[in-house]
């Protein structure tokens, strides 16, 4: 049976990345050593880190002010590390309230300074993205979560001109579409959705916004120290960085972000057109705010949901069950998910709807 992986993360990776990474576990670059046992400061691994950082700069077309870091901890650590580095106790940070992950980031920021909600979709049960933001001109930064994996919403009109430094959690849609990455002063993302395996976090930061807080920052949590050491301040997650490098190389070889955006648009159109054509399924998210990465939906007759999930399992559709906090269904269409997989599940939806018409 062919499996179709729609997991929300960790998620599907390109086949060639799996193959090369698996070879490296046994024998890395014909050295006789495993990637899992080589020293991170040796000439064997240093080119991996340099290539990974260089590929991010190339794919994002970053200017000289932006640095790329590969760090431990995933995006959840960044909920704390961002305000620790950017927000003084007597300052305001502006946050948008768009769902589970944005709300978690907001909670952590309140430990370091004052937080104002610049825009919220709580009133629509997070089925929309706020359109009118109110940002205090003296705010240290504005924080957004560009894609909400649980709510199934995505920012399509980005607040580039918010008047203050712009910070974004891009964990679930990084490098999936063309945008002006230089307009962001800090970007962070866990790698395990679009960029590789779990265990490493990417941070893209404008050096000019650092070094302005009064507090003492623990050495390993200070972005400036990681920049100085080229992401080698402490032992990096070597294997996760290597898988990220392979995934970034795969993306570049496909034609970069512009090329993958076309594929992602086609996948999302196919899935949403199918959902909209079948009365059996309901998509709660406002049409203009639908995520192209995570499509969430329910059934008009919820008693049929268990039957549909059982059919998905039988036909090799993996990870279709919705997040435990909201239920329903979720189909994640990250960069490495193929159009063939999306066609397979849309065909299954049509078959199921026909059998219950």
N, C-alpha and C positions, 0 to 999 in steps of 0.2 A: 504494500500500500504506500502511495505517495503521501507524505505528511505535509501539511500547510501550516506554518507556524505564525500565529497572530498574537503571540504573547506580548504583553505590554512592557516587559522588561524584567530581567534580561531577555533579549529578543533575538530574532534570527540574524545570522551573519552570512556574508557571501560564502559560497562553497569554496572558492579558491583561498579565502582567508582561513577557513577551517583546515584545509589541506596543508597549507604552508605552516600554519601554527603547530599542527600536529607533528609535522616533520621536525620542527625546531625543538619540540619537547624531547625528542630522541637524539637529534644531532643538529645543532644550530650552525648553519652556514659551513657545513663540512669541517667543523672544529673537533668533532668527537665529544663535545660537551653539550649538555642540555641547556636550553635557554633558562631553565629553572635553577641552574647552578652556577651561572657565570657571574663574575663580579660586576657590580653596577658602575664602578669607576674604571673599568678596564677598557682597552681599545676595542673589545668585542661589543660591548653594549653602548658605549658613548655615541657611536654613529646612529644607533637606533633612536635614542632620545633626540639627537640633533635633527634627524630626518622627520620624526614625528612633529616636532615643533615647527620645522620648516614647512611641512605640508599644510599645517593649519594656517600659517601666515600666507602661503600661496593660495589656498582655497578660499580664504576670507579676504584676500587682497589687502592685508593690514599695512598700515603706515608704520613709520619708524618709532612712533610713540607707544605702540601697543606691544606688549610682551605676552608670550604664551608659556603657561606653566602646566605641568602634569603633576597632580598632587593626590595624596591619599584622601579617603573620607567620603567621597561621593558628594552629591549636591547638598545633602542634609548638613554636612559640616559647613558648607558655605552659607547656610542660613545664619550661622553664628559668626563665621569668619569675615563676611562682608561688613556688617556693622562694626565689628571689632576694629577693622582697619580704616573705616570711612566715617564713622559717626561718633562725635563727642557727646558726652553726657548732657550737655546743655543745648544740643542741636536737635533739629527736626529731620526725620527721614520720611519721605512720602512713599507709601506702599499702595498697590492696587489689590483689591479683595476679589479674586476671581475663582476661588475654589480651594480644594484641599491643600495643594502645594504652596500657593500664594499665602494662604492663611498660616501655614506652618512657618514660612519665612518671616511673616509679620510678627508672630509670637516671639521668635528668637531676637528680632531686632529691638523689641521693647526692653530687653535686658541691658541694652547699651545706650539708649537715648530715647527721645520722644518720637513717637510714630503717629503720623496723620494718614488717614485713608483718603487717597486722592481720587479714588473711584471704586465703586463696588457693584457687583452683580448679585449680591446676596438676596436682593428682593425678587429676583427671577429664579431663585434656587440654582444660581450659577449656570443658567442655560444661555447666557449672553456675555458679551464683553462690554464693559462700560465705555461709552463713546465720549462723554464730556468729563475730562479730568480737571480737578482743581489742585494745583501744585503750588505750595508756598514758595515764592521766589528765592527765599533764603535756605530752602531745604538742602541738606547735604547731598541728596540724590533721590531719584525716583526709581523704585524697584517694580518690575513687572515679571510675571511668569508667562512666557510667550505661548506656551501650549499647556493646557491642563489635561493630563492623561485620564483622570477619573471623570471630570465633567464633560470632556469631549469638546472643549472650546479652544479657539486659537486667535491670537491677535493678527488680523490681516492689515489693519492700519496702525502702524507702529508710531508711538509718540516721540519721534526723533526730535521735535522742536519743543520739548517740555520746559526748556529754560534752565534746567539743572542737569548735573551728570546723570546719565541713564545707565541703570544696572538691570541685567536680565538673567533669569534662570531659563536657559534654553535646553534643559536636560532631554526633553522629548521631541524637539524639532530642530536641533542644531544641524547645520549644513544640509538641510532638506529643501531650502529655497533661497533664492537670491535676495540679499538685503545689504544695506550699507553697514557692514560690521564696524567700521570706524566711527559711526555715530554713537556706538555704545562705549561707555567708559569702563564697564566691567561686564563680562559674560562668564557664566559658569554652567557646567553641564556634567552630569554623570555620563560615562561613556557607553553604558550598556544598552542603549537604544539605537542610536545612529552611528556610533563611533567605535564600537568594539565590545570588549567583555567587561563585566563588573569588576570593580576594584581600583579604578582610577578615575580621577575627576580632572577635567580641563578647566583652566581659568585663563581668560584673555583680559588683560588689564592695561589701561592707559596709565603709564608711569606717573603722569602729572597729577593724578588725584591721590597719590600715596604720600605718607609721611606728614599728614596734617592733623592727626589726632593727638590729644594730650596724654592719653593713657599709655602705660607700658604694655606692650604686646608680647606674649610669650614667643620665644625665638622661632619655633616651628610654625606659628600661626601668622607671622608677619610676611606679607607678600614680598616686601622688599628683600628679605633674606633669601627667598626662593629665586627671585630674579637674579640676585647677585651670584647664586650658586648654580644657575642654569637647571633648575628643578632637581638638583642633586644635593640639596641641603642634608637630607637623610636618605636612607635607602628607598628608592622609588619602587612601586609595584612593577617589577621588571616585566613579567609576562603580560600583564594588562597593558602596559605601554607598548610592548611589541605588537600585540593584537590590534591596538589602536593604530599603530603605524601602518600595519598591513591594510586595515580598513580604509584609512585615509589614502593610501596608495591606490587601492581599488577604486575609490571615488574619483581621484584625479584621472586615472586611466579611462574611466567611463566618460570623461569630458567635464568633470567638475560639478559645481553646484547647479549651474544652469541646466546641465543635461539631466541631473537627477530630479530637478524640480519638474521638468516636463513629464517624467515617469510618474512622479508622485501625484501630479495633477490628474493624469489619466487614470490612475488607480482610484483616487478619491471620487472622480466623476462617475466611474463605473459603479462603485459601491453605492454612492448616494442616489444616483439615478435609479438603481435597482430598488433601494429602500423606498424611494418616493413613488415608485410604480406599483408597489405591493401594499394594499390596505391592511394586510395582516400585521405589518411592522409600523412602529411609530418612532420617529426621531425627535426627541424633546428639545434639542439645541436649535436656537434661531439659525435660519439658513445662512445668513451672512457671517455667522461666527462659528460655523462648523469646522472642526479640526480635520486637517488632511492627514494627520498622523493617527488619531484615535477616534474612530466612529463609534458612538454609543447609541443604542436603540433598545426598545422594549417591544413586547407584543401587545396588540390590542386585547387579546384574550390571554391573560397571564397564565392560565392553566395549561397552555400549549408550550410554555417556555422549557419545561423539563424534557418534553418530547423532542424539541428542536435541539437542545443541548446533547441529548443522547444520540441524535442523528449526526450531529457534528463530530462527536467522538468516534462514532462508527466509521465515518468517511474521512477521518484523519485531519479534521480541522482543530488545531490545537490553540488553546488560550482564548476561546471565544466568550467564556463566561465573564460577565461584568464584574467590576470591583465589588468586594464584599460589602462595602458601605452603601452602594447604590443598587446593586442587583442588575437584572437585565443582561445585555450583551455588549461586548466591546470587540471591535476588529481593529487591531493596530497595523498600520501600513507604513512602517519605517522604510528607510532607504533600501534595505536589502530584501524586503518583501517583493516578490515578483508580480507582474500583472497576471501571470498564469494562476497564481494562488488566489488573487482577488476574483478572477473569473470563476475559479472553482467554487468559491463560497457563494458568489452571486447565483451561479447555476443551482446550487443546493437550496438557496432561499426561494428561487422560483419554483423548484420542484416541490418544496414543502408547502408553499402557498397554494399551488395548484391542487395538491392532495387534500387541502382543507378549505377549498372554495365551495 
